[in-house]
Amino acid sequence: MPRFFYPSDLTIGAVIELPETVAHHCQVLRMVQGDQIVLFNGLGGCYVASLIAIDRKRASAEIKTFDPAEAELPYSINLAQAIPESGKMDWIVEKAVELGAAGIQPLLAQRCVTRLSGERAEKRRTHWEGIIASASEQCGRNRLAHLGNMIDFKQWVTQQDLHRRILLSPHADLSLADWARHHPSQAITLMIGPEGGFTEQECQLAISQGAIPLSMGRRILRTETAGLSAISTINAHWSPL
């Protein structure tokens, strides 16, 4: 059944008006009255609903049943990503959600080419929230990944964090794979630099604040590849699936 994000309360027996984008999608799929869809609001679990009316721009459905099943990882992976140029961040956000990231923290590092603030930053954040919802629809997650506000690297790295921070660096002596192999699953934050990487000063500051420098091996990965590869590496060692 098609899955859609519904950003409001869902209750069994309720009749709801679907968002115009969802109604349009149902129309494109040539769905008719009586067809079933899956709705989730990001708070956990999902609901099966039956279409009771549909036309070109509007559709309504009745909530029938609730399914508490989840597709979340048994540990929390957060991705602290220095903002790359162009639309690379869109790709990173989408694929990180599909791979199970619980949170995404956009960072403004010294070597970031893209600089966003004010209204532009807010528009970009709204855009990324839409990507998170769409990726969750596609991959079967019922909980939305948390998206942090854009923040300067130095300000963020000095904040207290309950998660163990891992600084991905090509100069580290120990690999992420070796570290994960010898440590139990736990909440972690993966720190990924922009094009050109974090500066030496940023790396030293992160390490002084408790970050563990680890590498992804001998090859130097692009910023849009490093984080996704790191999440996959962690999942390969820790995921029970």
C-alpha positions in Angstrom: 0.0 0.0 0.0 1.2 3.6 -0.7 2.6 5.3 2.4 2.2 9.0 3.2 3.3 11.3 5.9 0.4 13.1 7.6 1.6 15.9 9.9 -1.2 15.8 12.5 -3.0 13.5 14.9 -4.3 10.2 13.7 -7.1 8.3 15.5 -8.8 5.0 14.6 -12.3 5.8 13.3 -11.5 9.4 12.4 -12.3 10.7 8.9 -9.6 13.1 7.7 -9.0 15.4 4.8 -5.7 14.4 3.1 -3.2 17.1 2.2 -3.4 18.3 -1.4 -0.1 16.7 -2.3 -1.3 13.3 -1.0 -4.6 13.6 -2.8 -2.7 14.4 -6.0 -0.5 11.4 -5.5 -3.5 9.1 -5.0 -5.0 10.5 -8.2 -1.7 9.8 -10.1 -1.8 6.3 -8.8 -5.4 6.0 -10.1 -6.7 5.1 -6.7 -10.4 4.9 -6.2 -12.9 4.9 -3.3 -12.2 1.9 -1.0 -8.5 1.6 -1.8 -6.3 1.5 1.2 -3.2 3.7 2.1 -0.8 3.8 5.0 -0.4 7.0 7.0 2.1 8.0 9.7 2.7 11.2 11.6 6.3 10.7 12.7 5.5 9.8 16.3 5.7 6.1 15.9 3.6 3.3 14.3 1.4 3.7 11.3 -2.3 3.6 10.4 -4.1 1.9 7.6 -6.8 4.1 6.1 -9.5 3.6 3.5 -10.3 6.2 0.9 -13.9 7.4 1.1 -13.8 10.2 -1.5 -11.3 11.3 -4.1 -11.2 13.8 -7.0 -8.6 15.8 -8.8 -7.5 18.0 -5.9 -9.2 16.5 -2.8 -9.3 13.2 -1.0 -10.6 12.0 2.4 -10.0 8.8 4.2 -11.2 6.9 7.3 -8.6 5.5 9.7 -9.1 1.8 10.2 -6.3 0.2 12.1 -3.0 0.9 13.8 0.3 -1.0 13.4 2.9 -0.4 16.1 5.7 -1.9 14.1 8.9 0.2 13.7 11.9 0.1 11.3 14.3 2.1 13.6 17.8 1.0 14.4 18.3 -0.3 18.0 21.0 2.4 18.5 21.0 6.1 17.6 23.2 7.4 14.8 23.4 11.1 14.3 25.1 12.7 11.4 26.8 16.1 12.0 27.4 17.2 8.4 29.3 20.3 7.4 27.1 21.9 4.6 28.5 21.0 1.2 28.1 23.0 -2.0 25.1 22.9 -4.4 22.5 20.2 -3.8 24.7 17.6 -2.2 23.1 18.1 1.2 19.7 17.0 -0.3 21.3 13.7 -1.3 23.0 13.3 2.1 19.8 14.0 4.0 17.7 11.6 1.9 20.2 8.7 2.0 21.0 9.2 5.7 17.3 8.8 6.5 17.1 5.7 4.4 20.1 4.2 6.2 18.5 4.8 9.6 20.0 8.1 10.9 18.1 9.3 13.9 19.2 12.9 13.5 21.0 15.3 11.1 22.9 18.3 12.4 23.9 20.8 9.6 27.2 22.5 10.5 28.9 25.7 9.3 32.6 24.9 9.2 35.4 27.1 8.0 35.8 25.5 4.6 32.0 25.5 3.8 31.4 27.1 0.4 27.7 27.5 1.0 26.8 30.1 3.7 23.1 30.3 4.7 21.5 32.6 7.2 18.1 34.2 8.0 15.3 33.5 5.6 17.5 31.5 3.2 18.5 29.2 6.0 14.9 28.7 7.1 13.8 27.9 3.5 16.5 25.4 3.2 15.6 23.8 6.5 12.0 23.5 5.4 13.2 21.9 2.2 15.2 19.3 4.1 12.3 18.5 6.4 10.3 17.7 3.3 13.1 15.4 2.1 13.1 13.6 5.5 9.4 13.0 5.3 9.6 11.8 1.7 12.5 9.5 2.4 10.7 8.1 5.5 7.6 7.3 3.3 9.8 5.4 0.9 11.9 3.4 3.3 9.2 2.4 5.8 10.3 4.5 8.8 7.4 5.8 11.0 9.6 8.2 13.0 11.1 11.3 11.4 14.8 11.9 11.9 15.4 15.1 13.9 16.8 18.0 11.9 19.0 20.4 13.9 19.2 24.1 13.2 22.3 25.2 11.2 25.0 26.1 13.7 28.6 27.2 13.6 31.0 24.3 14.1 32.9 25.9 17.0 29.6 26.7 18.9 28.3 23.2 18.3 31.4 21.2 19.2 31.7 22.9 22.6 28.2 21.9 23.6 27.6 18.9 25.8 26.3 15.8 24.0 25.2 12.5 25.4 26.3 10.8 22.2 29.9 9.7 21.7 31.3 11.9 18.9 33.4 10.4 16.1 35.5 12.7 13.9 36.0 11.1 10.5 39.5 12.0 9.4 41.8 10.5 6.7 44.7 11.1 9.1 43.4 8.9 12.0 45.4 5.8 12.8 42.3 3.7 13.8 39.6 2.9 11.3 35.9 3.2 12.0 35.4 -0.5 11.2 38.0 -1.6 13.7 36.6 0.6 16.4 33.0 -0.6 15.8 34.1 -4.2 15.8 35.5 -3.8 19.3 32.8 -1.7 20.9 29.2 -2.4 21.7 26.3 -0.7 19.9 25.7 2.8 21.4 24.5 6.3 20.5 27.0 8.0 18.3 27.4 11.2 16.3 29.5 11.0 13.1 31.2 14.3 12.2 31.7 14.9 8.5 33.7 17.8 7.1 32.9 19.9 4.0 34.8 19.8 0.7 38.4 20.0 1.8 37.6 18.6 5.3 37.7 20.2 8.7 40.7 22.5 9.3 43.4 21.4 11.6 42.2 23.8 14.2 38.7 22.4 14.0 40.0 18.9 14.3 42.0 19.7 17.4 39.1 21.5 19.0 36.8 18.5 18.4 39.4 16.1 19.9 39.9 18.4 22.9 36.1 18.2 23.5 36.2 14.3 23.5 35.7 13.4 19.8 37.4 10.2 18.7 39.4 10.5 15.4 38.7 7.6 13.1 39.3 6.9 9.4 37.3 5.3 6.6 40.5 3.5 5.3 43.1 4.5 2.8 40.8 6.1 0.3 39.8 9.8 0.8 36.0 10.0 0.3 34.0 12.9 -0.9 31.9 14.7 1.8 28.7 13.3 0.3 30.1 9.8 0.4 31.8 9.7 3.7 28.8 10.0 6.1 26.7 7.5 4.2 29.6 5.1 4.1 30.2 5.5 7.8 26.6 4.8 8.7 26.7 1.7 6.5 29.9 0.6 8.2 28.4 1.0 11.7 25.2 -0.9 10.6 27.3 -3.7 9.2 28.9 -4.3 12.6 26.0 -3.5 15.0 22.7 -4.1 13.3 21.0 -7.4 14.2 19.3 -7.5 10.8 
